[in-house]
Amino acid sequence: MNKLVKSLLAAGLMLGMANSALAAEALKLGYLVKQPEEPWFQTEWAFADKAGKDLGFDVIKIAVPDGEKTLNAIDSLAANGAKGFVICTPDPKLGPAIMARAKSLDMKVITVDDQFVNAKGQPMTNVPLVMMAATKIGERQGQELYKEMTNRKWDPKVSGVLAITANELDTARRRVEGSLSALKAAGFPAGQIYSVPTKSNDIPGALDAANSMLVQHPEVKNWLVVGMNDNTVLGGIRATEGQGFKADNVIGIGINGVDAVNELSKSKPTGFFGSLLPSPDVHGYKSIQMLHDWVAKGAEPAKFTEVTDVVLITRENFKEELKKKGL
Ligand code: FCA
């Protein structure tokens, strides 16, 4: 081996060592989400990455659509040296299993959006949680629906509420209950509110649920569509379209905002009037920042952090409002 090659090799070796020493120093934290196909969760991931850049840690992002993938993801995080993770669980009932696995691997956990429940179905309030104000945002949905129905001068006698529910998810139950109670408080006839559970929290699930309810009420001429998030409401809207309702006779207002961008960008208005945009950016950034401070500085996170600011986005203002938030 000549001298040049030798010194090149030595330099390469030293670089490699420096690299791995640096890598060993960077703190790693996980961010696990149940539905990575929702822009909501993509936004949380993007802002978790931003926090990682600002504060100097690596974010390992893993999709966890079911329980098995969740436990595997936790193992793989541990194998990669991660010291903890933020999670939106695919099923709140996995809470005890997730906590047991994390504890055995000495990892810290912060939940985001969906709260864990224990074997008795009670919320696991000892695990830190970052979430939106569910009842309040639901109430806002109901108020805005009523307002738009009044703008359109609908006759309440021939109007109905189609509420697509997902009661096993507490945040969903609270949003929908909030919405329906606000509608009733505003004066919507309680007897014309029809609730139907969805089998899955996506557009196809909500579409099926809505179809089965719509056919039972041929007397209703105008529909208000209630659901826990954009995809649920979009499923309801697609069902009304499939059954021949015009956009003028349907008002749906979603929740999440970022998941409604395609719909609000369509060349013609649909029954999807708008969406309530909370702060996925804050959820993503704050939850992992809290985890970082816990792992790196021993700062115990608050058990409950509620993120409250919400704005109604419609076809008129959505670009501007998303831009304001840097989304
Ligand atoms: C739940 C919903 C998501 C989002 C989040 C804040 O996890 O499934 O779409 O609304 O709460």
Boltz pocket constraint, residues with backbone or C-beta under 6 A from the ligand:
constraints:
  - pocket:
      binder: B
      contacts: [[A, 38], [A, 40], [A, 88], [A, 112], [A, 113], [A, 114], [A, 132], [A, 171], [A, 201], [A, 228], [A, 229], [A, 255], [A, 256]]
      max_distance: 6.0
